[in-house]
Amino acid sequence: MTAFLLIWSPKKWPWPALPELARRVAAGDAVADAWGCGTARGLLPGDRVFVHRVSQEPKGVFASGWVTRAPYEVPDAASKRGYRLCIDFVYDWLVDAHEQVVVTRDELRAHPFSVQTWDAQMSGTLIKPIAEGALEKLWAARTGRRPRHAAPLAGEPTPGQASAPRKRAKRSTSA
C-alpha cells in the first residue's frame, strides 16, 4: 500500500466544520472531502492518506482515509500555475484536532517514525514504507479497524463533502 501525508495548518485555515465532521465520522458516516495535494500527482484511488496538524498545538496526526479520486486541477487565479491540484478521499477516522490528535508530534520524533519528514510545507508527501508500516500499526491499535467506505458515485452528493477543495489563506501584506 502507498500512503501520503496531508497537512492542515489552523493558522492558514481554521476549519470551523471540523467538530461536526469528526462527530459524523465517529458515528460511522461515509464522509468525503477534497484536499489540496501540492504538486504531487502520484496519489491514486485506493492510496492511504493521513492528515497531520502543524503550526499550533496539539500537533500530530488526527485523521486517515482512502483516496477516491486522483489529483485533478482546480482553477486558482492566485496560483502561479493558474490552478491547484486536489484529491478526493473518504475518511475512515477523524478526531477534532482543535482538541486532540491520535499520534502526537513528539511521538513522531522517535524511531521508526523519525525517518519521515512530518512537518512538510505542503500536502502530498509520500510516507516512507518504514514509517508507514509503524504508523498503520499504531493507528490500528489506537483507533481500531474501521470499515472502508466505498467511493461516492460520480455526481452523487455526499453529505459533509467539502464544497470546494482546501485552499491556503492568502498571507497578509500588512504588518
RODO-2510 file (C-alpha; in nm, 4 decimals, decimal comma):
residues 175
     n   res          X          Y          Z
     1     m     0,0000     0,0000     0,0000
     2     t     0,1118     0,3582    -0,0624
     3     a     0,0410     0,6302     0,1934
     4     f     0,0653     1,0067     0,1705
     5     l     0,0722     1,2887     0,4202
     6     l    -0,1808     1,5724     0,4045
     7     i    -0,1098     1,8874     0,6040
     8     w    -0,3524     2,1082     0,7965
     9     s    -0,2412     2,4382     0,9481
    10     p    -0,5052     2,6131     1,1589
    11     k    -0,3081     2,9349     1,1083
    12     k    -0,3907     2,9184     0,7366
    13     w    -0,7411     2,7728     0,7586
    14     p    -0,9422     2,7484     1,0854
    15     w    -1,1730     2,4648     0,9645
    16     p    -1,4906     2,5530     1,1569
    17     a    -1,6782     2,2411     1,0355
    18     l    -1,4172     2,0010     1,1791
    19     p    -1,6034     1,9168     1,5046
    20     e    -1,9213     1,8238     1,3147
    21     l    -1,7310     1,6195     1,0542
    22     a    -1,5452     1,4337     1,3311
    23     r    -1,8778     1,3547     1,5001
    24     r    -2,0202     1,2168     1,1755
    25     v    -1,7153     1,0021     1,1029
    26     a    -1,7262     0,8666     1,4607
    27     a    -2,0934     0,7763     1,4014
    28     g    -1,9880     0,5665     1,1002
    29     d    -2,0964     0,8029     0,8221
    30     a    -1,9027     0,7949     0,4952
    31     v    -1,7683     1,1493     0,4869
    32     a    -1,5898     1,2528     0,1688
    33     d    -1,3598     1,5517     0,1412
    34     a    -1,1383     1,7269    -0,1110
    35     w    -0,7865     1,8387    -0,0244
    36     g    -0,5047     2,0202    -0,1971
    37     c    -0,2071     1,7936    -0,2671
    38     g     0,0601     2,0481    -0,3584
    39     t     0,2422     1,9389    -0,6723
    40     a     0,2011     1,5641    -0,6078
    41     r     0,0414     1,3799    -0,8967
    42     g     0,1171     1,0265    -0,7767
    43     l    -0,1814     0,9751    -0,5475
    44     l    -0,4193     0,7128    -0,6848
    45     p    -0,7608     0,5818    -0,5826
    46     g    -0,7080     0,3274    -0,3059
    47     d    -0,3999     0,5016    -0,1631
    48     r    -0,3945     0,5801     0,2071
    49     v    -0,3808     0,9349     0,3435
    50     f    -0,3055     1,0632     0,6923
    51     v    -0,3759     1,4218     0,7961
    52     h    -0,1212     1,5982     1,0170
    53     r    -0,1879     1,9166     1,2137
    54     v     0,1086     2,1560     1,2039
    55     s     0,1993     2,5053     1,3322
    56     q    -0,0086     2,5001     1,6543
    57     e    -0,0664     2,2565     1,9397
    58     p    -0,1950     1,9967     1,9501
    59     k     0,0364     1,8913     1,6659
    60     g     0,0135     1,5429     1,5200
    61     v    -0,1808     1,3018     1,3032
    62     f    -0,5555     1,3168     1,3594
    63     a    -0,7269     1,1722     1,0513
    64     s    -0,6954     0,8970     0,7955
    65     g    -0,8753     0,7956     0,4827
    66     w    -0,8632     0,6463     0,1359
    67     v    -0,8142     0,8341    -0,1899
    68     t    -1,1176     0,8105    -0,4180
    69     r    -1,0053     1,0423    -0,6978
    70     a    -0,6572     1,1027    -0,8357
    71     p    -0,5199     1,4582    -0,8485
    72     y    -0,7195     1,6969    -1,0619
    73     e    -0,6727     2,0612    -1,1471
    74     v    -0,8880     2,3295    -0,9866
    75     p    -0,8651     2,6823    -1,1334
    76     d    -0,6849     2,9171    -0,8957
    77     a    -0,6031     3,2668    -1,0181
    78     a    -0,3826     3,3259    -0,7108
    79     s    -0,1510     3,0404    -0,8099
    80     k     0,1456     3,0971    -1,0407
    81     r     0,0295     2,7938    -1,2399
    82     g    -0,3282     2,9208    -1,2595
    83     y    -0,4563     2,6029    -1,0888
    84     r    -0,4007     2,3847    -0,7846
    85     l    -0,4023     2,0086    -0,7601
    86     c    -0,6599     1,8411    -0,5372
    87     i    -0,7651     1,4888    -0,4463
    88     d    -1,0891     1,3468    -0,3146
    89     f    -1,0880     1,0976    -0,0288
    90     v    -1,3170     0,9340     0,2272
    91     y    -1,2309     0,9472     0,5974
    92     d    -1,2131     0,6276     0,7976
    93     w    -1,1058     0,8115     1,1133
    94     l    -1,1233     1,1768     1,2137
    95     v    -1,0991     1,3461     1,5521
    96     d    -1,1483     1,7119     1,6288
    97     a    -0,7875     1,8284     1,6103
    98     h    -0,8857     2,1560     1,7722
    99     e    -0,8881     1,9421     2,0884
   100     q    -0,6762     1,6287     2,0312
   101     v    -0,4709     1,4198     1,7909
   102     v    -0,4257     1,0431     1,7682
   103     v    -0,0463     1,0381     1,7270
   104     t     0,1388     1,3378     1,8701
   105     r     0,4224     1,5221     1,7000
   106     d     0,6503     1,4200     1,9882
   107     e     0,5741     1,0518     1,9184
   108     l     0,6632     1,1063     1,5515
   109     r     1,0132     1,2198     1,6548
   110     a     1,1034     0,8670     1,7737
   111     h     1,2303     0,5820     1,5553
   112     p     1,0945     0,4429     1,3235
   113     f     0,8741     0,7491     1,2640
   114     s     1,1767     0,9797     1,2707
   115     v     1,2857     0,8631     0,9224
   116     q     0,9972     1,0677     0,7833
   117     t     0,9741     1,4458     0,7450
   118     w     0,6406     1,5167     0,9157
   119     d     0,6448     1,8960     0,9042
   120     a     0,6166     1,9192     0,5284
   121     q     0,5271     2,2567     0,3816
   122     m     0,2583     2,1122     0,1557
   123     s     0,0344     1,8106     0,1295
   124     g     0,1052     1,5151    -0,0924
   125     t     0,4317     1,3922     0,0625
   126     l     0,4879     1,0185     0,0248
   127     i     0,5220     0,8468     0,3627
   128     k     0,8298     0,6225     0,3657
   129     p     0,7473     0,2495     0,3959
   130     i     0,9149     0,2007     0,7368
   131     a     0,7228     0,4952     0,8858
   132     e     0,4025     0,3936     0,7063
   133     g     0,4060     0,0407     0,8482
   134     a     0,4719     0,1641     1,2008
   135     l     0,2051     0,4346     1,1697
   136     e    -0,0574     0,1875     1,0433
   137     k     0,0203    -0,0482     1,3331
   138     l    -0,0004     0,2273     1,5958
   139     w    -0,3066     0,3774     1,4233
   140     a    -0,4939     0,0447     1,4307
   141     a    -0,4032    -0,0072     1,7973
   142     r    -0,5427     0,3339     1,8903
   143     t    -0,8427     0,3612     1,6588
   144     g    -0,9398     0,0015     1,5876
   145     r    -1,0298    -0,1248     1,2447
   146     r    -1,2882     0,0840     1,0660
   147     p    -1,4867    -0,0217     0,7611
   148     r    -1,3535     0,1115     0,4338
   149     h    -1,6349     0,3103     0,2741
   150     a    -1,6882     0,2806    -0,0974
   151     a    -1,6162     0,5844    -0,3077
   152     p    -1,9215     0,8014    -0,3747
   153     l    -2,0609     0,7635    -0,7247
   154     a    -1,9665     1,0364    -0,9701
   155     g    -2,2059     1,3271    -0,9387
   156     e    -2,3639     1,1860    -0,6247
   157     p    -2,3682     1,4475    -0,3482
   158     t    -2,2100     1,3259    -0,0268
   159     p    -2,3189     1,4888     0,2973
   160     g    -2,0191     1,6592     0,4530
   161     q    -1,8269     1,6691     0,1297
   162     a    -1,6276     1,9857     0,1059
   163     s    -1,7946     2,2402    -0,1159
   164     a    -1,4539     2,3370    -0,2532
   165     p    -1,1082     2,1919    -0,2145
   166     r    -0,8981     2,3398     0,0662
   167     k    -0,7045     2,6473    -0,0298
   168     r    -0,4291     2,8201     0,1575
   169     a    -0,5241     3,1543     0,3046
   170     k    -0,3530     3,4495     0,1440
   171     r    -0,0770     3,5991     0,3528
   172     s    -0,1488     3,9411     0,4885
   173     t     0,0738     4,2112     0,3485
   174     s     0,0034     4,4476     0,6363
   175     a     0,2172     4,4349     0,9485
***
